[in-house]
Amino acid sequence: MKKVFLSLAVIAALTVVSCKQADANAEAAVDSTATEVVDTAAAAIDTAAAAVDTAAAAVEKAGEAVEAAKEEVKK
């Protein structure tokens, strides 16, 4: 009977120890994945910001062309 209880205690101890290691590894994996996602999102935001800047410059240039055309029509 003592051997059964000792065996169960050893199995329970190994189970608890192995679960803690898996949690630590899973937590590290989640941290690295979150970092990659943040880096990817930052790159996407930078790309979008560059596109917005290009579009804003094109709109400004078009506005200047419209103003120039207005002046030509007035003449």
N, C-alpha and C positions, 0 to 999 in steps of 0.2 A: 504494500500500500504506500509506503514511503517513497519507493521508486517511482510510482505513478505520479504522486504529487510533485516530486522533484523534477520529473520529466516535463510535466505540465508547466511548472514554474520556469524551467529553462526555455521551453518553447514560447511562453508568454514574454519572457525577457527578450528573446531574439526578435519576436514580432514587434515589440515596442521600439527596439533599437533600429530595426530595418525601416520602420515607418518614419522615424525621425530623419533618417538619412534621405529617404525619398522626398520628404517634404523640403528639406534643405536644397536638394538638387532641383526640385520643381520650382522652388522660389527663385533660385539663381537663373533657371531657364526663363521664367516669367520676367525677371528683371532685364535680361539681355534682349528678350523679344520686345519688351516695352521700349527699350532704348533704340532698337532698330526701327520700330514704328515711328517714334518721335523724330528720328533722323530723316526717315523717308517723308514724313509729313512736312518737316522743315524744308526739305529740298523741293517738294511740290509747291509750297507757299512761295519760295523764292522764284520758282519758274513762273507762277501765276503773277507775282508782282512785276516781273520783267515784262510779261505780256501786257499787263495793265499800263505800264509806263510807255510801252511802244504804242498802244492804242491811244493813250492820252496825247502823245506827241502827234499822231496822225490826225486826231480830231482838232488839235490846235492849229495844225498846218492847214487843214480844210477850212477852219474858221477864218484864217487869214486870207485864204483864196476867195472865200465868199465876200469878205470885206473889200478886197481888191476889185472883185467883179461888180460890187455895188457902186464903187467909185467910178468904174468905167461906164456903167449905165447912166450915172448922173451927168456925165460929160456929154 
